[in-house]
């Protein structure tokens, strides 16, 4: 975990929303494949002007890429929020703060689209832009060749 861990990160362990696991290359690759698949589906939804599903699927592309990062460092999350915090903490030197903010924004937009049935073209395009960058940078970090 490193020498400097924030209280927020420690609290996730105490609440059992984050657990240490053995790093697993198979899990990492499976999550990248899921992220790529969701991004492709989200792109089709966006082209069809289905902004609700583009938002949701775009977010899940980010979610799966983030899980790949977590699995690579030997952690597993139990909530979307725990995933966001863990990635922010574990990859603070590799991921720009704007990308972390984009992840959080996408998470909120997905929740609003999924449960509140409130979504927009602008929101969908924003999520997709973040998803594209997040997946690309995740592959660079993990040294996985782009498809």
N, C-alpha and C positions, 0 to 999 in steps of 0.2 A: 504494500500500500504506500510505501514511502514514509518519510519521517514526519511530515506535516499533514495532519488530517484535520479538517474542520469539524466543529461540533455538529453541524448539519449532517455531514457524512457519517460520523460516529452514531448519530441518532438513528439513521437508517438501519444500521446493524442491530441496535438495541430493540428497534421495533420489528425486526426481522423482515424488513422490506428490501434488504440487500444481504447477499450471502457470498462467501468465498467459495469458489469451485476451482477445479483443475482447468487451466486453459485448454481449450479443445478446438483444434483446427477444423474439424468437421462441422461443429456448431457455427464457427465463424463463417465458413463458406456457405452453409445453409442459410444463414441470415443475410449474407450478401446477395445470394440468389433470390431470396424473398424480397429484398429491397429493390433489386432490378426488375423483378416481375411486377411489383406494385407500382413502380415508376412507369413502366410500360403501359399498364392498365390505366393509370391516372392520366397519362398523355392522351390516350384514346378518349377518355371521358372528357378531357379538356377540349379536344378537337370537336367532340359532339355537343359542346356547350352544356355538359352535365356538371355544373360547378360544385354541386354537393359532393358527388362521388369523386371528382378530381381532388377536392380538398381532403376527403377522408383517405383515399388511396395514396395521395401524395404524402400525407402525414405518416402513413404506415411504411412508406419507403424510408423515411427518416428514422422511424422507430426501429425497423429491422437493421438498418446500417448502424444505428447507435448500439443495438444489442451485440452486433458483431464486434464493435470496439470493446464493449464490456466483457464479452466472452474471451477476447484476446488477452485481457489483463487478469482473467480468472475470477470474474464476478458474475452473479446472476441477480436480476432485479425481481421484485414482486409487485411493482406498480409503475405506471408511466412517469409519475413524478420522481420516483427513486432512480429511474433510468436517466432522466434529465440531470439530476443532481450528480449522480455517479460519473456520467460522461463529462460534465463540467469540471468536476474535481480531478478526475484521472487524466484528462486530456487538455488541461488548461494551457499548456504550452504549444499544443499542436492545433487546436481549434480556436479560431478567432471568436471574440466575444459576440460579434454580430451574428455568427452562425449559431451559437448557443441561443441567442435571443430569437433567431428565426425558428429554431427547434421549439422553443417555448411558445412562440406565437402560433406555430402550426398546430401544436398540441391543443391550444385553446380554441383555434378555429375548427379543428376536427371535432372537438367536444360540442361546440355550438352547432355545427352542421349536423352532427349525428343525433344529438339529444334535443336541441332547440329548433331544428329545422330552419336555421338562419345561416345563410351563406351568400357569397357574392362572386362575381367574376374576378374582381380585384383580389379577393382573399385567395381564391383558387390559384391564380397566377403567382401570387406571393409564395404560397406553399410549394408550388411546383419549382419555383426558382430556388428556394431553400433546399428542396429535396435533391435537385440536380447537383448543387454545390456540395451538399452533405455527403452524398454517395460518392462523388468524385474524390473528395478529400479523404473520406474513410478508406477508399481503395488505395490512395497514396500512402496513408499512414500504415495500413496493413500490408502494403506492397503486393496488392492483388491486381492483376492485369484487368484492364477494362474490357468488357465484352463488345 
